[in-house]
């Protein structure tokens, strides 16, 4: 009898482990609203998936999502909608694969958006950010020392308990073997998303993303890239933003917006509509007319105290190098003029790409200054190219050429609302900070 019991226990453990090994990556928390949230996950093969969840203040009332099936066509990913939420509550959730619970060694939770407007001061919250995530794969990387390192940075970000993480582009680094086929593109996403250090951060923090050239296609990619619809499709498979472009049926671009507390975030697409760097005729554009008009419309009608515009390339630097907005002066001038002429308050730019971090500040006559916080890199190689930039808008003391991540803490009552920009190294040690008051951006 003892042997039979031992055998049953061994089979039970083996079957439970097999369910865990069917989980390729995730779960990842995507957007979370007052009544609905999205959980993303990826399995290793065709499987049925569902989510069990409950509010921490009422653990006896358990809810279940519908059951869905992952397929090879979408890299065995699925976006599971949880539609039985109430505002302002924290939820725990559990993944089931093939109707078996998946036990994970880290917290799986999310919070629904709080209903605070007209009732109380905006809630305090924290947003983590960073760009340039390179995960080594020796067989397909260039010869020599691996370009990626320090994956524990994701554990450091997770230890700060941000409410939101925004991935600021160059999140996967498509290789030469990847961007020519859907198979290669999905392989790169799967490989990068699966590292163990990233999973706890994905599982308990809302995750949003923009892309830059290395998610989009080849280095310095632009609208001429022949596989841009495939990389856009893959972006949608592996992220859980609220929307992608203003006309999803046309599959054009992945720009979007979301809000949390008294901040609205505008996630821009700097690749899908971008004109080639070396084209001599026609309008030079990064955003393109339709996206730029959408952005100004959205900014103009926003009531948010802080309007955070995130784009892959730098906006405010004065150094016309590489692919920042200084090399596209006509579109840059139009963007900044539209912000000024429409008297849009509370704007802060975020950017990545450069493999170093700096804050740029543009003084403007008769109105508040515009800031652009460039935060890079997370795990990719570090660059000191800032020494050649001659950026006259650079804020003294804000430059760091190390692997790092940023955090924006929104806090204070209505009269004293502020953003605190904090920079951390890969171990989570603070390197620099700056407080920007709401009234300074009015």
C-alpha positions in Angstrom: 0.0 0.0 0.0 2.9 2.3 0.9 4.5 1.7 -2.6 1.1 2.5 -4.3 0.7 5.7 -2.3 4.3 6.8 -3.2 3.7 6.0 -6.9 0.5 8.0 -6.9 2.2 11.0 -5.3 5.1 10.8 -7.8 2.6 10.7 -10.7 0.7 13.6 -9.2 3.9 15.7 -8.9 5.0 14.7 -12.4 1.7 15.7 -14.0 1.6 19.0 -12.0 5.1 19.8 -13.2 4.1 19.0 -16.8 1.5 21.7 -16.6 4.1 24.2 -15.5 6.4 23.2 -18.3 3.6 23.9 -20.8 3.9 27.5 -19.8 6.5 29.1 -22.1 6.3 32.6 -20.7 4.1 34.8 -18.6 1.6 35.3 -17.2 1.8 39.0 -17.9 -0.6 41.7 -16.7 -1.6 44.0 -19.6 -4.0 46.9 -19.3 -6.3 47.1 -16.2 -9.4 49.2 -16.1 -12.2 49.6 -13.6 -14.3 46.7 -14.9 -11.8 44.7 -17.1 -8.2 43.6 -17.2 -6.2 41.5 -19.6 -3.7 38.7 -18.7 -1.3 37.5 -21.4 0.4 34.2 -21.5 2.2 31.8 -23.9 2.2 28.0 -23.9 4.7 25.6 -25.6 2.1 23.8 -27.6 -1.7 23.8 -28.3 -3.4 24.0 -24.9 -6.5 25.3 -23.2 -6.0 28.2 -20.9 -8.2 30.0 -18.3 -7.7 32.3 -15.4 -9.1 32.1 -11.8 -9.2 35.3 -9.9 -10.5 36.9 -6.7 -10.4 40.3 -4.9 -8.2 40.2 -1.8 -11.0 41.8 0.2 -13.4 38.9 -0.7 -11.3 35.8 -1.3 -14.3 33.5 -1.0 -15.9 34.9 -4.2 -13.9 33.3 -7.0 -14.3 34.2 -10.7 -13.2 32.4 -13.8 -12.4 33.7 -17.3 -13.7 31.8 -20.3 -11.5 29.0 -21.5 -9.5 29.6 -24.7 -7.2 27.6 -26.9 -3.7 28.6 -27.9 -2.5 27.9 -31.5 0.7 27.8 -33.4 -0.5 30.6 -35.7 -0.2 33.2 -32.9 2.9 31.5 -31.3 0.7 29.8 -28.7 0.0 33.2 -27.1 -3.4 34.3 -25.7 -4.9 37.5 -24.3 -7.4 36.5 -21.6 -9.9 39.1 -20.7 -11.1 39.2 -17.0 -14.5 41.0 -17.0 -15.9 40.7 -13.5 -13.9 43.4 -11.8 -14.8 46.2 -9.4 -12.9 49.5 -9.3 -10.0 50.1 -6.9 -9.4 46.5 -5.8 -6.4 44.3 -5.8 -6.8 40.8 -7.3 -4.9 37.6 -7.1 -5.1 35.3 -10.1 -4.0 31.8 -11.1 -3.3 30.2 -14.5 -4.9 26.9 -15.5 -3.5 25.0 -18.5 -5.6 22.1 -19.7 -7.7 22.5 -16.6 -4.8 22.0 -14.3 -3.5 24.7 -11.9 -0.1 26.1 -12.6 1.8 26.8 -9.4 4.3 29.7 -9.7 7.0 30.7 -7.2 6.1 34.4 -7.4 3.2 36.8 -6.9 0.5 36.9 -9.6 -1.7 39.9 -9.0 -3.1 43.1 -10.4 -5.1 46.1 -9.3 -8.2 47.5 -11.0 -8.3 51.2 -11.7 -9.6 53.4 -8.9 -12.7 55.5 -9.3 -11.4 58.7 -7.7 -12.4 61.6 -10.0 -14.9 64.0 -8.4 -14.4 62.1 -5.1 -10.9 62.6 -3.8 -7.3 63.5 -4.8 -5.7 61.4 -7.5 -4.0 58.3 -6.2 -0.2 58.1 -5.8 1.4 55.6 -8.2 4.7 54.6 -9.8 5.6 53.9 -13.4 8.8 52.1 -14.3 10.4 52.5 -17.7 13.4 51.5 -19.8 14.5 50.6 -23.3 17.0 48.4 -25.1 16.6 44.8 -23.9 19.0 42.4 -25.5 18.8 38.7 -24.6 21.8 36.8 -25.9 21.4 33.8 -28.2 24.9 32.7 -29.1 23.9 30.7 -32.2 22.4 33.7 -33.9 24.3 36.6 -32.4 27.3 38.3 -34.0 30.6 36.7 -33.1 32.3 37.8 -29.9 31.2 38.8 -26.4 27.4 38.8 -25.9 25.8 42.2 -26.3 23.3 41.5 -23.5 24.0 41.3 -19.8 22.6 41.9 -16.3 19.2 40.3 -16.7 18.8 40.7 -12.9 17.8 44.3 -13.7 14.2 43.0 -14.1 14.3 41.6 -10.6 15.5 45.1 -9.4 12.6 46.8 -11.2 10.2 44.3 -9.7 11.5 44.9 -6.2 10.4 48.6 -6.5 6.8 47.5 -6.9 5.8 49.8 -9.8 2.1 49.9 -10.7 3.0 50.1 -14.4 6.0 49.1 -16.5 6.4 50.8 -19.9 8.9 49.1 -22.3 10.4 51.9 -24.3 11.4 50.2 -27.6 14.2 47.9 -28.8 12.5 45.3 -26.5 13.7 42.2 -28.4 16.4 43.0 -31.0 15.5 41.1 -34.1 18.6 39.5 -35.7 19.6 38.9 -39.3 18.0 35.5 -39.1 14.7 36.8 -37.7 13.1 39.6 -39.6 12.8 37.9 -43.0 10.1 35.5 -41.8 7.2 35.1 -39.4 8.9 32.1 -38.0 12.0 34.1 -37.2 10.1 37.0 -35.8 8.0 34.8 -33.4 11.2 32.9 -32.4 12.8 36.2 -31.3 9.8 37.3 -29.3 9.5 33.9 -27.6 13.2 33.7 -26.8 13.4 37.2 -25.3 10.1 36.9 -23.4 11.0 33.6 -21.7 14.0 34.5 -19.4 13.3 33.6 -15.8 14.4 37.0 -14.4 11.6 38.8 -16.3 8.7 36.6 -15.2 7.9 38.1 -11.7 7.8 41.6 -13.1 5.4 40.6 -15.9 3.2 38.7 -13.4 2.2 41.5 -11.1 2.7 44.8 -12.9 0.7 46.3 -15.8 2.9 46.2 -18.9 2.7 48.5 -21.9 5.1 48.8 -24.8 6.2 50.9 -27.8 8.6 49.7 -30.4 11.7 51.0 -32.1 13.8 49.8 -35.0 14.9 46.5 -33.4 11.3 45.4 -32.7 10.2 46.7 -36.1 12.8 45.1 -38.3 16.4 45.9 -39.4 18.5 48.7 -37.9 17.1 52.1 -38.6 14.1 50.5 -40.2 11.5 52.7 -41.9 8.1 52.5 -43.7 9.7 50.8 -46.7 10.4 47.6 -44.7 8.6 44.8 -46.5 7.7 42.7 -43.4 6.4 45.5 -41.3 2.9 44.0 -41.2 4.4 40.8 -39.8 6.3 42.5 -37.1 3.3 44.6 -36.2 1.2 41.4 -36.0 3.9 39.9 -33.7 3.9 43.0 -31.5 0.2 42.5 -31.0 0.6 38.8 -30.2 3.2 39.5 -27.5 2.0 42.8 -25.9 -1.3 43.7 -24.3 -1.8 47.4 -24.9 -5.3 48.7 -25.0 -5.3 49.4 -28.7 -3.0 49.6 -31.8 -3.5 52.5 -34.2 -6.8 54.3 -34.7 -8.0 51.9 -37.4 -7.0 48.3 -36.4 -8.7 46.8 -39.5 -6.1 48.5 -41.7 -3.3 47.2 -39.5 -1.4 50.5 -39.7 0.8 51.4 -36.8 0.7 50.6 -33.1 0.3 54.0 -31.4 -2.2 54.2 -28.5 -3.0 55.9 -25.2 -4.0 54.9 -21.7 -4.5 56.7 -18.4 -3.9 55.9 -14.8 -4.6 58.3 -11.9 -4.2 61.9 -13.2 -1.7 61.0 -15.9 -2.4 60.1 -19.5 0.2 58.2 -21.6 0.6 58.5 -25.3 2.5 55.6 -26.8 3.9 56.6 -30.2 5.0 54.6 -33.3 8.3 56.0 -34.7 8.8 53.4 -37.4 5.7 52.4 -39.4 5.2 55.8 -41.1 8.8 57.0 -41.0 10.4 58.2 -44.2 13.8 56.7 -45.2 16.8 58.5 -43.7 18.5 58.9 -47.1 15.5 59.9 -49.2 16.1 63.3 -50.7 12.6 64.2 -51.9 9.2 64.4 -50.2 8.4 65.3 -46.7 10.7 64.0 -44.0 8.5 62.4 -41.3 8.8 60.2 -38.3 5.2 60.1 -37.0 3.4 60.8 -40.3 0.4 63.1 -40.8 -2.3 60.9 -39.5 -0.5 59.9 -36.3 0.6 63.5 -35.6 -3.0 64.8 -36.0 -4.3 62.1 -33.7 -1.7 63.0 -31.1 -2.6 66.7 -31.1 -6.3 65.9 -31.0 -5.8 63.5 -28.0 -3.5 65.9 -26.2 -6.0 68.8 -26.7 -8.9 66.9 -25.3 -7.1 65.4 -22.4 -7.9 66.6 -18.9 -4.9 64.8 -17.3 -2.6 66.8 -15.1 0.4 65.1 -16.7 0.5 64.2 -20.4 3.4 61.7 -20.9 4.5 61.2 -24.6 6.7 58.1 -25.1 8.5 57.7 -28.4 11.5 55.6 -29.3 13.8 58.5 -30.5 14.7 61.7 -28.7 12.6 64.8 -29.2 14.2 67.7 -27.3 17.9 67.2 -27.8 19.6 69.8 -29.9 22.1 67.4 -31.3 21.0 66.3 -34.8 22.5 62.8 -34.8 21.2 59.4 -35.6 17.4 59.3 -35.8 16.2 61.8 -33.3 13.7 64.5 -34.0 16.5 67.1 -34.5 17.2 65.3 -37.9 13.5 65.8 -38.8 13.3 69.5 -38.1 10.1 70.3 -40.0 8.0 67.7 -38.2 9.6 68.5 -34.9 8.8 72.2 -35.3 5.2 71.4 -36.2 4.8 69.1 -33.2 6.2 71.7 -30.7 4.2 74.5 -32.3 0.9 72.5 -32.1 1.6 71.9 -28.4 2.2 75.6 -27.8 -0.6 77.0 -30.0 -3.2 74.7 -28.4 -1.9 75.7 -24.9 -1.5 72.0 -23.9 -0.3 71.8 -20.3 1.6 69.2 -18.5 3.7 67.6 -21.3 6.7 65.4 -20.6 8.5 63.4 -23.3 10.1 60.0 -22.6 12.5 58.3 -25.0 15.0 55.6 -25.3 17.3 54.2 -28.1 20.6 55.9 -27.2 22.2 53.4 -24.8 22.7 56.1 -22.2 20.4 58.3 -20.1 20.0 62.0 -20.0 17.4 64.7 -19.3 16.9 67.4 -21.9 15.1 70.7 -21.2 13.9 73.2 -23.8 13.1 76.7 -22.4 10.2 78.4 -24.2 9.2 82.0 -24.1 6.0 82.7 -22.3 5.2 79.1 -21.3 6.6 76.2 -19.4 9.8 74.3 -20.4 9.5 71.0 -22.2 11.5 68.0 -20.8 12.6 64.8 -22.5 13.9 62.0 -20.3 15.9 59.5 -22.3 16.3 56.2 -20.3 18.5 53.5 -21.8 19.7 50.8 -21.8 18.2 47.9 -19.7 20.4 45.0 -20.7 22.0 46.0 -24.0 25.5 47.5 -24.4 26.3 50.9 -23.1 27.4 53.9 -25.3 29.2 57.1 -24.5 28.1 58.8 -27.8 26.6 61.6 -25.7 30.2 63.0 -25.6 29.9 63.8 -29.3 26.3 65.1 -29.2 26.8 68.7 -28.1 23.2 68.7 -26.7 22.8 72.3 -25.5 19.5 71.3 -23.9 21.1 68.7 -21.6 20.4 69.1 -17.9 23.7 69.1 -16.0 24.3 66.0 -13.9 21.6 63.9 -15.6 23.9 61.8 -17.9 24.6 58.2 -17.0 26.2 55.6 -19.3 25.4 52.4 -17.4 22.6 49.8 -17.6 19.7 51.4 -15.8 16.0 51.9 -15.5 13.8 54.8 -14.6 10.9 55.4 -12.2 8.3 58.2 -12.2 6.5 58.6 -8.9 3.3 60.6 -9.1 2.3 61.9 -5.7 0.8 64.7 -3.6 -2.6 66.3 -3.2 -4.3 68.4 -5.8 -2.5 71.6 -4.8 0.9 70.0 -4.6 0.9 67.3 -7.3 4.3 66.3 -8.6 6.3 63.8 -10.6 9.6 62.5 -9.2 12.0 61.1 -11.9 14.4 58.6 -10.4 17.1 56.7 -12.1 18.4 53.3 -10.8 21.3 51.1 -11.8 20.8 47.4 -12.5 21.1 46.6 -8.8 18.4 49.0 -7.9 20.6 51.7 -6.4 19.4 55.2 -7.0 21.7 57.3 -9.2 19.8 60.5 -9.7 16.4 62.1 -9.2 14.5 65.3 -10.1 11.1 66.5 -8.9 8.9 68.3 -11.4 5.8 70.1 -9.9 2.5 70.1 -11.7 2.4 73.9 -11.4 5.8 74.1 -13.2 4.1 72.6 -16.3 1.2 75.0 -16.6 
